[in-house]
Each structure stands twice: as C-alpha cells, then as structure tokens.
Amino acid sequence: MKKLCLLLLSFLFCLSPIHAQKFIQIKDKAFNWGGKVGFSSTFPIINSLTINDVKAEDINMQYKVGYLASVFARVNIEHFFIQPNLSWRYAEGDIRFNIPEKEGEIPLFPNNLSIYSSNQIKYKTASIELPVMVGFYLVKEGPYALSMMIGPNIRYTYKSNYTTNMKDFPQEYTTDNTPFGVSIATGLGVSIWRLFLDFTYEFGINQVESDFKDRLSHLPTEGSMSIDRRTNAMSFSLGFLF
C-alpha cells in the first residue's frame, strides 16, 4: 500500500504544471449544488429576561460550540452567484443574570428554594434555516477562488429547552411559541478545486419574543419566564461543490 501511494505521488509530481492545472481545473457551470458541515457560536443579544414577573439585571452570555449542516444550490452568472440554502443548526449556552432584591421584600420562594440563587439558565435550541446568499468572486483563477456573500436568512426554531442550574430545585422550561427570526448574513468563502471553507456572521433584524412555562408548574402565575432576544452568531463550515 505504501509503495502504491509513493508511485501515485511520484506520478503527480512528474506532471507538468499545465497538465496539473487541467487536472484540477473547474469548468464554469450555470448550476452547481453542494453540501457543508461545520461549527457555530451563537451568542444572542438578550434585551430583557423576566422570571415570575421579576426583571433580571446584569445579563450576560456564555456561549458554547454548536453544529450546523447545510445543502445548497448555486446559480452562476459570470462573477456573481445566487445560492439558496437549507440548513440545520444546533446551539447551546448559558445565560447569567442577577435578580434585584428590595429591602423588606417577601421572598418569591419560601425556605430559600429560589431559582434565582444559581443566577444561571442553560439553553439548547435547534432550528431550520433558509438563507439566500448573493455572492461575488473577488478572485477566480484556475482552481482557486475567493468570494464574499451577503443575504437574508429566515430561521424557524422548532425546539427550545431552558433549564435552571439548581441541584436542589431544578426547573425546566418549555414553550408553545415557535418564533420565526429574520437576519442578515455576511460571509467570506475560500475554495481550492471543489473544496471550500466558509466564514459567516449573522445578525438578527427582528427581536424574537418567547414566553416559557415551567414543565412541573400547574399554577398560571408561577414558573413563567419571558425572553426578548436578537440573533447574533458566527459559523465556520467545510463543504464540497459538485
């Protein structure tokens, strides 16, 4: 096996530059399709967080690495292209916050079983997205290409899970809302032959409002949570163009 690999490498090195360029040259097509997988970091902008009608303060995010997968079609028009995508994204992270306390105020939860003592909520979301990117090739020489892209993205979040980080009194929130989000995505793409690497940044246009309910609570006035947020995400992906 090693001898075969060495013979193959020797053969490729013996090829002239002209023959090598023809070997990996990409012929221009009016239509391409492809797929990509990658990693994403989602750190939404939290405009407000309310738990049991109490507004949180000092809200900050701690994001974790998520995942994405996408298939797409590409219509080529000289140095431009239009690329509609169908994507799946999984994201998770932590929301840290403080709850203001007023002197003489009656505790919201007796016996110190307050969900606020942890000041942390873990979230996990899964979404289906439909970005439509318009791209322009900055460089397009032989097998190498550098492009920039911009376009709208419509997001449908079909699964949301928010859990407090309390060992003695854990709470898990669910929601009947299935909010849609609209954002603008921009990116850069680098390709060699049919392999490409994309970097994308996405910022939400609309503010997404979600109301949650504690799974174990049967009282309408307790165990409620409301979050107003805006999309803010970066992603890296590796793909192949057919």
Buried (B, 14 or more C-beta within 10 A) or exposed (E): EEEEEEEEEEEEEEEEEEEBEEEEEBEEEEEBEBBBEBEBBBBBBBEEBBBBEEEBEEBEBEBBEBBBBBBBEBEBEEEEBBBBBBBBBBBBBBBBBEBEEEEEEEEBEEEEEBBBBBBBBBBBBBBBBEBBBEBEBEEBEEBEBEBBBEBBBEBEBEEBBBBBBBEEBEBBBEBEEEBEBEBBBBBBBBBEBBEBBBBBEBBBEEBBEBBBBBEEBEEEEEBBBBBBBBBBBBBBBEBEBE
